[in-house]
Amino acid sequence: MKNYNVNNGDLILVNSDYKFVTKNFEMNLVKFDNLEIYLDSRAMSALLQIFKKLNITDEILPVSGYRHSLLQKDIYENSLVDNGEVFTKKYVALPGHSEHETGLAIDLGLNEGKIDYIRPDFPYYGICQDFRNLAPDYGFIERYPADKTDITKISHEPWHFRYVGYPHSKIITDLNLALEEYIQALRSFDKNHPYKYKEYLIWFGEDLDYVNETVSGNNIDGYIFTKKFPIA
């Protein structure tokens, strides 16, 4: 990451409270195979590694990746007409507040022929669960779990995965945290007293007093720093 600012990086928090700041975000979109699905290059690389590891060909299909804010606006407004306000507020993020606008989020569906664009089937068994189990090893988290809806303000979405990068994905999953909770928890750790996970040191800071390729803004008020040490 070359563009160091609070609104840029794999760990930015985008939700109903914190808007995605497009002009400050560094994005390199790449296409998924022959589908019109795009992701940021880091997220796409990780996704393809998982597919390769699980020998996935067409059992699981990407349903939705990067969305321009105008497309998100169309989806939101169409859902209001087709599904009503209650449903839409549960399952569709407001334009400007969707993770899909970052290129770091992917919706996946079990390939059963017909796939629901807004709520694709992605069950907790079989190849879908295999993907879910492996995802944190490659930087992805299930972003909207059933037990975190009061925090995320989005209904349970077993199909929606967000790239946050490793080791953050493992920590979030192992500790059963929502991304909102993880961002908040890291405020307790600074450069002199970092959070330790295996060979990683992680901390929060409001200023860029340490810079490497893993610095990420939180999209609120500061930066998350990740430093790796070789295991002796």
ABEGO torsion letter per residue (X at the ends): XABBBAABEAABBBBAABBBBAAABBBBBBBBEABBBBBBAAAAAAAAAAAAAAGBAAABBBABBBBBAAAAAAAAAAAAAAAEAAAAAAABBBBGABAAAAGABBBBBBBAGBBBAABBBBBABEAAAAAAAAAAAAGBBBABBAAAAAAAGBBBBAABBBBAEOAAAAAAAAAGBBAAAAAAAAAABBAABBBBBEABBBBBBABBABBBAABBBAGAABBBBBBBBBBX
